[in-house]
Amino acid sequence: MGIAAIGALVVLLAILVSQPESHTSLELKLQRSQLALVSAQLEQLEQPLQHEVIATRAVWHSIAKGLPAHPGSRLASQISIARTAAEALPAPAFLQYRHKLIGPAGRISSLFYEFEMLAKHGWAHVDQATGSLRHGPAKVASFERVNAGLYIDSIYDGHFDASLIGERVLSSYRRLGEQHAFGFSLTPARVRSIALAYSPNAIRLTPHLWQELLASR
């Protein structure tokens, strides 16, 4: 294929990607109703989510670069508290039918599912690893310490996913017609609240080991 043909193909793809999505009025109505439904359930989770983030951030600086060879009782307690906060997160009803959701609601539900799964499993493994480092046999402790980075990364990744939800809700709300289309089922004030509660500032964890490695290069 010649350079001119490749250039023409690139231009054509750019035009196609830039075209707005085409949906029937019924599809748009369904997308709006599902976004409003998922948003309402996200609102109900804001307080337990905040508790989980607070508990996670309280210990994050101590484990972001890995577990110490000999964790003290204070660190073990903080990890246990963070695990409990993650396990206390209620599972929103939309997770039960997330595969049937379409459009923005489907993508948002997938992000929350990843967050909840990674946070709960990650903290459970970190808590178990900490116990092994403190009280387990030397071989088990060595194995857990080597693999603890994977568990810690999963906690970071889960919070990163959750931090994308607010912008997804906000951009989807705008694309689907805002208050004119949603009416009282989803108001601008509620969307702003969700956008703040599920934002990078509210949820994302710092520092992250890979960020520090890249910054040092």
N, C-alpha and C positions, 0 to 999 in steps of 0.2 A: 504494500500500500504506500503511495507516494506521500510526501510531506503535505502537499495541498489537500489531499483526501483526508489525512489524519486531522489537519486543522479544521476542515469542514465538519468532521465528526465531533470534534471537541466542542465546536460552536453549537452544533445541534443538541448535544447532550446538555450543555449549559442552559439552552433555551428550555428544554424539556423539564429540567430540574427546577427551573425558576417559575414554571407554570403553577398556579394555585391548584390545590387538590379539588377534584370534582366529586361532589356527593349529591345524592338526592335529598330532598327535603326530609324524608323519613330517616335517612342515615344521619343527617345533621341533628335532627331532634333526638335520636337515640344517643349520639355522642354527647350532646348537652346534658341529657338526663343522667347518663352514667358519670360524667365528670362531676355533676352536682352531688350525686350519691357518694362517690369516692371522697370528694372534698369534705362532705359533712362528717364522714368517719375519720378522716385525717384530723379534723378539728378536735374531735373527742380524744385523740391520742396525744395532743400537744403537751399536756402536763406530765404523763408518764414518760414521754420522750425526753422532756427537759430533765427529769430526774435521772434518766439513764445517761444522758450526755454529761451532766454534772458529776456523776459518779465515775464515769469514764475519764473525764478530763482531770479529775483529782489524782488519778494514778498514772495517767498517760506518760508524763515526763519521766517517770521512773522505769517504764518498760518499753518506750518507743524504740530504743536501740537494742532491746533484748532483755531477757531476764538475767539478773545477777546470779552468780554461782551459788550464793548463799542468801536467799531472800530472808529478810527479817520478819518478825511478827506483824509489824505495822504495814509493810507492803502486802503481806498475805491477807491481812484484814481488808485493806483497800481493794484488792483484787476480788475478794469474796463479796464485798459490797457491790462492786461493779457488775459481777455476775448475777447477783440477786436482782439488781435493777434491770438488767437486760431480760432476765427470765420473767420479770413482772410485767413486761410490755404486753398489753392485750393484743390478741390477734384480731385485726379488723375483719368484719364479715366479708368484705370484698375479696379477701384472699381465698375464700372457699370457691369462688366462681371467677377467679381472675382470668382463666383461659377463655371465658366467654365474653369478657369485656372487649370493646373495640376502641380504636383510635386512642386518644390521650389517656383515657381511663385505664386501658390495658397496659400502656407503657408505664404509667405511674404506679399501678398495682405491682408490676414486676420489680420496679425499683424498691418499693417498700418490702416486698417479699425477700429480695436479696439482702436488704439491710437487716431485717429481723433474723433471718437464718444465719447470716455471717456473724452478727453481734452475739447471738445466743450461743452458737457453737464455738465461736472464737473464745469467748470468756470462759465457757465450760472447760475447754482444753487448756487455757492459760492457768486457770485455777487448779486443774489437775496437775499440770506441770510444776506449778509452784509447790504443791504438796509433795511431789516426788523429789524435788530439789531439797526440800527441808527435811523430809523423813524417809525417803525411799532408798533402795540399794544404789550403790554407786553407778552401776551400768544403766539402770533405769533413769537415774537423774541425768546422766550424761546424754542419753538419747533425747530426753525431754528438753534439755537446754538447747541442743542443736536444732530441734524442730520448733521451738517456741516462736521463732521468727515468723513461721508460716501462720501460726494462730494469731499473732499480733497483727500481721498484715491483713488478715481477714477482718479483724475488728476495724482497722483503718478503712478498708475497702467498703465495708458495710455503711459506715458513716459517710463516706464520700458519695455513695449511691443515694442515701437519704437526703444529702445536701442539695441534690439536683431536683428534688420533688417540687420545691416551692416555685422555681422558675418554670418548670413544666406546667404547673397549674396556672400560673399567671399568663404565660404565652398562649396556652390552649384556650383559656378564657377569652383572651383578646381575639384570637383567630376565629373562635366560634360565635362571636357577636357581642360579647360583653353583656352589660345589664339589659340592653335593648332586647337581646335574645333570651337571656336567662330569667329576667324578672326577679322575683324574690327567692327563687330556688337557689341562687348563688349571687350574692351581692358583691360589689367592689370591695367593701370593708372586710368581708370574710376572706376574699381572695388575698388581700394584702396581709391579713393575719397569717394565713397559711404560708404565703411567700416568705414572710419573716421567720416563722417557726421552723421551716424546712429549708433554710438558706445555708450557704457555706459558713457565714459568721456564727450561726446558731448551732451547727452540728459538726462541721469538719474538724478533724484533729490535727494539731501541730505540736511538735515537729513530726516529720515522717523521715524514716531512715534514708529512703531513696532521694528525697528532696535534699537532704544534707549532703549526700554523696555527690549529687549533680552540682550543688552549689560550690563544693570544694574543688571542683575540677578547673 
